[in-house]
Amino acid sequence: MSIFDECGHEQVVFCHDPDSGLRAVIAIHSTALGPALGGTRFHPYATEAEAVTDVLHLSEGMAYKNAIAGLDYGGGKAVIWGDPDTDKSETLLRAYGRFVETLGGRYVTACDVGTHVADMDTVARETRHVTGRSPDAGGGGDPSGLTAFGVFQAMRAAAAHRWGTEDLTGRTVGVAGLGKVGRHLLPHLTEAGADIVAADVSETARSWAAEHFPAARLVADTDELIAAGIHIYAPCALGGALNERSLRVLDAEIVCGSANNQLADPGVAADLDRAGILYCPDYVVNSGGVIQVAEEYAGPFDFKRAERRTAQIFDVTARILERAKGEGVTPVAAADAIAEERMAAVGRLQRLRLFR
Ligand code: NAD
């Protein structure tokens, strides 16, 4: 890939500290709306090229997510190439933090797969441009609770669009993945009077759900879940849940879950449309997490304010679904267009120079 010609990024920074073993890439897709905000993924990529491709893809995704969430942040992301279980150390994280600091706030980092709030506390010893820290360090802690709250808001908006009422009483919701987000989603669904079918490959996760949500029907795998006569499918595990194979079985009317990159390929959005399944774009649905870390970075962190902002995912989803219907396009196309319009319109304001 030619980074200059194809990736459309503002800046890509390679960070190397041989002594600590740090090999990281920070990608800034756009600062049109503000500092580029996005997490740090710590992953044992097979090759350097794979790490670079991933970070470019992820940072572009963050530009859209932050724009649609109404945040004053651009899109960025970082990857640390290594195994988080064996390669992570205080020195490596602090070396990484120093590289983040060199960007002077153009990039603000946070947690992602392979990094946790305690890691951000360590990174914060070297840079101010980090969020997603622990409450003890003045942060908001793990954002999964607000992510789940946002998923629930999007689900209600989709129900209102599809069935004319946001009421989920008596609707059967299939939750695939009972991890940090899935577990927080169950109480909202229970409170709303929905029937729950839940799947997780982990026996421990299923036992947890059986103990805390005895009314939920538990199944071992997602194939069984999507064939269980559900009205709403909430993928809350890994990416790629929506593919040619799952679409042959799925008869839910709505798909609305937290997992990133749910579409196995972009063409699946049109396949879902043709099948009459209302798909709520993943990056809209799961934006509660980034809303929390953005609130924390603006500081001081106020959970109630972050929750109120996350509740707006209801209106954002409703607007996207309305526009998709009105224009005869998929919800993904409508969401992308709204995000691009905001980046262009608000980004243009930067030509009005401020002298302060
Ligand atoms: P997690 O790792 O805590 O939980 C994932 C769960 O899915 C685990 O319990 C795992 O056993 C289960 N799982 C894995 N493969 C499965 C399969 N094939 N079928 C059923 N269950 C399976 O992750 P999380 O933090 O809950 O995040 C879930 C998804 O939401 C991820 O795609 C993540 O990127 C996305 N997301 C999370 C947040 C957040 O705040 N945590 C924010 C935005 C997006």
Residues whose N, C-alpha, C, O or C-beta is under 5 A from the ligand:
A	BS01	NAD	P143 S144 T147 A176 G177 L178 G179 K180 V181 G182 A199 D200 V201 S202 A205 T222 C236 A237 L238 G239 S258 A259 N260 N286 G289
